[in-house]
């Protein structure tokens, strides 16, 4: 069974194709737009950080459970800026354009999960004979993020993701070279052809069925 939302893909796609083109989410970038986004990313300064502000939501820490500390929704333009800002050495405008063409037009949902005192690297206590246990304690696996569910919807219609992946996050190493698991980054990619320029509701459901929600207005994002 999939661990993320099962969406009514066929129904939604049929609805999307019937939409008035005037309200479809028009995202195909011109060469000039890609080049401008590339140079904005290369700046890596206050202007670059200000650009990302509308694409990022910082959320409040819960009283218990995992902390969904940050949610981003990156448009094709924002993805060009992000890749450029992370690849400043030897990265050219030509390569940025090739990378954009290879990615295609997509919306990228980025979720940051952080551990808390009530949801940390120790999953449960068990008998010590299990090889995955340390002194009778079972550590949370690196792919714990798969126990969460992620989704976006527009006008109550869920959009089917075309890719989902996660990266475990580790803390700084101590004097003994140990850096424990502290959270994860999760990336969910959506085809922009399945979206309109309406607002987007984002939902993350934790393993304890607590739901974290936020909202982005696609019409106001580049």
N, C-alpha and C positions, 0 to 999 in steps of 0.2 A: 504493500500500500504506500502510495506516495506520502511524504511527510510535509508537503506544502499544499496549498489550496488546489482543489480540482475545479477548474473553471469550465463554464459552458462555452467552449471554444467555437463550436460550429454555429450556435445561435448568435454569438457575438459577432463573428466574422460576417455572417449574413446581414446583420444589422449594420455593420460598418460599411459594407459595400453599397448599402442603400442610402447612406448619408449624403446630404447635400455637400458637394466638394468645397463650398465656401466655409464650412465649419470643420472640415477635416484638418488634422494637425499637419500642416505643411512644413516639412523639415529639411528637404534636400538643400544642401549647402552649396553655394557658389564657390569658385576658386578664391574669390576675394574674401568671403566669410571665413573660409578655412585658414587663409593666410593671416587675417586679423586675429583670429582665435589663437593661432600658433604664437604670434608675437606677444599677445597678452599673457600667455602661459610662460613664455620665456622671461618675462619681466620678474615674476616671482616676488612681487612687492605688495604694498598696500592696495594698489589698484587691482591686482590679481585677487587678493583676498576679499576685497569688496565685491568683486564680480560674483564670487561663490556664495555670498550671504543669502540671497533669495532662494538658492538651491538647497540650503541646509537648515535643518531644524534640530535644535538642542533641547532635549527633553528632561523633565524632572526625574530625580531618582526615586524609585518606589520604596515603600516601607519594608517590603520583603520581595524576594525573588530576584531574577536577573535584571540588570539595568540596560535598557535600550537607550543608550546615551545620545545617539546621533542617527538621523535619517537624512539621506540625500536623494534627490531625484535629478539626475543629470541628463539634459537634452543632448542632441548631437553636438551642438556648439560647445556646451560645457564639457563634454568628454574630450574634445580637441584641446581645450584649454588645460584640462587636468593632465592629460598625457604629456603635453608640452611642458607643463610646470614640473613634472616628475622626471623629465628626461632632458635636462638642459645641456648636458655635455655631448657635443657632436650630433645633436638632433637638428635636422633641417626642416624648412617649410615644405620642401618636396616630400620628405618622409612623412610629415604630418598629414599631407594630402593623401598619400598612399595608404597610411594607416586608417584614415577616415573611410576611404573607399572599401578597404577590407572589412572594417567593422559594419559598414552599412548604417542606415539611419535607425537608431534605437534609443529607447529610454532606459537608463541604467539606475536601478534602485539600489542604494548602498545602505546597509544597516550595521551599526557598531553595537555589539553586545559586550557588556562588561560584567565581571563577577562581582558579587557583593558578599557580605558576611553570611547571608542566608542562602546564597546560591554561588558556590565556589568550586574550586578544582577537585574537592573530595565529593564524590557522588554518593557513596554509601559505605557502611561498614559491613564486611562479610568475613567468612572464614578464610584463614590465611593460605589454604592450599591452592587457591586460584593464582595462576602465574601473573595476572594483571593487578594483583593486590600488593600493597606495601604495608607490612605490619598489620594485616587484617583490614586494611582500608582500600576501597576501590577508587581509583582516580577517574575523574571525568574524561571521556575520550576526546581526542582532538576534533572530531567531527560532531561534537555535541550540538552544534548549531542546526543540525538536521532534525532535532527534536522540536524546533520552532516552525511556525507556518507564516508565510509571507505572501502578501497580495496587494494589488492596486485595483481600484474600480472607478468607473465613471458612470454617473447616473444609475447607480446600483448594479451595473454590469461588470463582473470580474473580467479582467484581461488575462489571457493565457500567457505565461512566460515562455520564452524560447530557450532560456538557459538559466541555471542557478548553480552557484558555486560558493564555497566559503574558504576562509583562511584563518587558521588558529593564530591567536596573538599571545606572545610570551613576554613576560616581564624581564627587566634587566637582570643579567647574571650577577650572582653574589660572589663572594671571595672564593667559593669553591666551584665556580663555573656553572652554577645552577640557575636557570631562569624558568620559572614555572608558568603554566598556562594561566592566563588572566582574562581571556575573552576571545572574541572572533570578529572578523569582518565578513559580511555576507553580501553577495552581488547577485541581483536578479535582473535579467535583461528582457526587455519587451520590444516587439516590433512596432515602430511608430505608425505603421499602416493600420494598426488595430486601435489607434487612439484618435481623439479629437482634441481641439484646443480648449475643451472644458476643464473644470477643476478635477483634480485627482485625489481620491481618498486612499491613504496608505494604511495598511493594517499589519501588525505583527502580533501573533498569538504565541505566548510562552508555553512551555511544557505543563505548567499548572493552570492553563486555560485563561490566564490574564491577558487582556488585549490592550495593545498600545496603538493609538491612532494619531494620525496627523494629516494635514491637507496641503496641497500645492496647487497654485493657479497657473496652469500651463500657458494661458493667454498672456501672462505677465513675464514669462521666462523666454529668453532668446533661444 
